[in-house]
Amino acid sequence: METISAPRPSARVRAVDLAKCFAIFFVLLIHAGSDVLRYAPVGSIHWLSGLFWGSISRSAVPLFLLCSGALLLDRERPISARHIWRRNIPHMVMALFFWAAAYKAIGSLTSGNLTADALLGALRNWLLWQHEGHLYYLPIILLVYAALPLTRTFTAHADTKMVRYFLVFWAASGVLLPSLRALGLLQAFGGIVQQWALPMAWSAIGCTVLGDALRRRPCSVRCAVWMFAGGFLLCFAGTWLCSARAGELKTPFLEGFSPGPCLMAAGMFSLCEALAPRLNARLNTAAERLSRASFCIYLVHIAVLRLLNGIGLRPGWHPLLTVPALAVLCGAGSYLLYLPLSRIPWVRRWLI
């Protein structure tokens, strides 16, 4: 997915390329299996299969943000506020509104609802940032970009203890407290206490600082495995328990900046740091190509998935097998769209 580029060419960071490959596959898994979680009976084999893939893939967005932090907060990659506001932010705004318009147009054409009122309503929603659901990442990354001069200044001058303090504060106010509030565990508190939890978009800034910290001081492989496993168990068991009690799907433990997904993202990023140096040249090249395509795949994959669903390709008889198969097929179709789009200079620069 999109990350800030330095104003001059720089060497690829192999661990980040590999992590972005996992992150985009996780995105595909989430959406390929979303209908199983929504419509299968809670606790059924189909539902548990969908929950398995839905849980293991929930680190997608925080993992992308860790990758962004590892690159854009790198002291060796100089970048100015002028570059951010003249290149990165316009890129993101243009991509957001172009693809939002494309999805609005596809929706209007496929529904056949082309009345004046419907078209005016679609235009109004487009102008008011009421866009396709998965595009929510783009306004978040806009905020991350706007804060970049501040976060770069902080990470460039903060010592290890100060970075650790920042991460503890972020984990408490941007990860733990929002999750407790979503679970209804802060309702008894009065006054301003319920407002201590950071909104999700602001929590994303902390993810970038964590990405920079993990890039500088990677966790051990054993610690990374335990973080990923622990995060998965939080997502899977927490969602199963809450949903079983309610008799319907409850998602606080699956939210992108809740403890489980953040733990899995930190674990996966650290694993990629350990694995990337061991890959041969061919695998490194493949990871680099998929990493470069990841932002475009993110933008177009919902349209590809709907096309596949429309011709009858759904996670049907056994989601444990069909969800990843559908995700791979959707990713392949999205990559095929990326290939011609990436050959158009203006499109490559501003829209993907």
Steps between C-alpha positions, in 0.01 A plus 500: 500500500601864472797616702687829484784497252822682555571793268792312352538132403606269781569134550209265557439382855446129446328441833246773422433354153437160655277643774292687242448175309355341812295811574331513158426126512342553842281775352385259230426233762292739709271595214487157339365353824288790626168354382568174683537687829192712434253236389609159630345397835722599791696199625445290187792336321461747212499795740802374693688445174421857398603623844832317472593683180339823620708490818834399353475778241392787727850643527477629141452875557731540804761295312483741206545788744801333662651474152430868438662595828807289429552695176374850560660542843837372382762765576690404184201590278473880508156639422368852547157633590499665156545161333221349710248772411598528135539128421371252757182666620379601149573143386283359777216750448490437125510124545224513762257707296574328170440151632205615711346639180576176316322292764203742501476470122523121506234486770262724308547308175460154654193601702337663199397792719599788274229748598593862554435474874717189531787658307480822701499297820807307385676828411413649838633195684817507288566865586433436870754216522231232530696247298540126454567341838850368437622844393495609865875434509572796273365775732693332783825508304431866413506574872820298539660697216393836646653405838821372344716810566410467869557127527828521308622775734400295803662173388816679383562655843334268750717253687400139562321576828294779343398280205404226745291749699326614181418141402363418846283812491381411148430138594291612797307789343494393135466121528381384842256776602313508165457122525369524856259772392378289206437213742293731721743484791541878536132582526508524880756782489379855483641830388785523255640156579302340217674737260850386593491236229649622172287471183618235254647745249728652764599155621652444156774753571621285789525203265750687285719574803481133596608404148804723527585359844471140381711577195779634720471231770327188363349249738639150517335235287363326808349823632353577157336158479350539847366847415335376182355193672377703798339759275327229298361337814365835621322555168367146461402417858377850586279522192366147549414567864335840440308376196381182673364705790323746270379244247644712218836617374672747734823654373679700776785246504534519120531878475825599330651689796385268776766305694480176297562647153773732630680211668476291183628791289801551727572126497468466123716807435772360726477160329545670163810676634642157582383324183581758231882461511459125447297527180673432170515759222197362316276518805627848583413614148152350527446667838614835361260478206205408718594771749502761222158379385345482848343847502331443163384154609350655812312757294355268235456166679142564617388550140680180398349310794149615409557388144610157623198481731277600211607200295438266790847482661428523872642334814235231492528136598805519729626851591820364655611418145292729281571830680879494432435365149266790427750745652777370271272522197395854592862600551601357164220689323592821680867459407401454136323836517807656658730397214346721227418781743862514619618561143310830478734759658233741624288219645803339664604830656166625631231229506662170610 
